[in-house]
Amino acid sequence: MKVSKLIGCLLATTFGLGSAMAQTEVDELKLMSQFGIGYMQLTVMKHEKLVEKHLARAGLAGTKVTWATLGTGSSANDALLSGGLHFAAGGTGPAFILWDRTRGNVDVRGVAALSSMPNLLVTRNPNVKTIRDFTPKDRIAMAGAGSSVQTTYLQMAVAKEFGADNFKQLNPLMVNLPHPEGLRAMLSGAGEVTAQFTSPPFQNMALENPAVKVVLNSYDVMGGPNTFLMVWAASKFRTENPKSYKAFLDAMREATELINADKRRAAEMYVKEGNNRDNVDKILAIMNDPQVRFTLAPERVLPYAQFMHQVGTLKNRPTSWKDMFFPDIHDLAGS
């Protein structure tokens, strides 16, 4: 369903039912996560039942907490607007697109950042050393191609290299694949996918293959650490469910503190929750990379969003990072 139709449905629900009867807090809190280390807080929250803990403290012990796994930020947006989620999680690109399209109605904004970590554009094509070397025969896999955070990183790099008017020059090469599938497609060497723009741990796994090399680092594009992933929600939910909203944010704070205090323990939770063959030591090594940060404070999101406005992806131009996030975290040192 298109975003515009979903917004219309949500508005009809909001205003069509009237406001005469006071709303009670939801009896089921619908949450989500995605693939990757950048969602570590959500993994810890789920494993340690931190949301349930803070709901109980708020007198909402009976609230059911459910978790969904979605592959892209755009699918998270669809689920949020249709009522399938109360908190969406994903890249800053899809979050800011929904912020832009819901201003003045549903009013979706950021709850908090999750992580800052470099995203790498990697390739197995030996002829590609910079983005100038890609040809029409190459294909670049990325989750949520066209609206993902990696899409905007690549467009920013292309605009710098080829001129602002040509920011979409490499868009025809993008292939929409979830991170695990994109990695398999690139490493197989059997198909048209010769590159992938992804994140930890998938880029680390790719670089274990000696034929794969880095073409672009998102931190170079952004001029330093930059929020990669975040959580967002609708104002209606926050207003009508203040205790549930606060319980979720308090759980995020506790999970962030736990991760930064004991990364090995968090890595063990990640491996256990993933029910996969990830090695705890490898996950821990990625988490200990000084370029990887787990923080609720948004980093360098304003220039990122302003570029999206410059090229027409966003109609509204934010003047502060606080424009795009609820005031609960405005005391943090964001940028």
Disulfide bonds with the S-S distance in Angstrom:
none
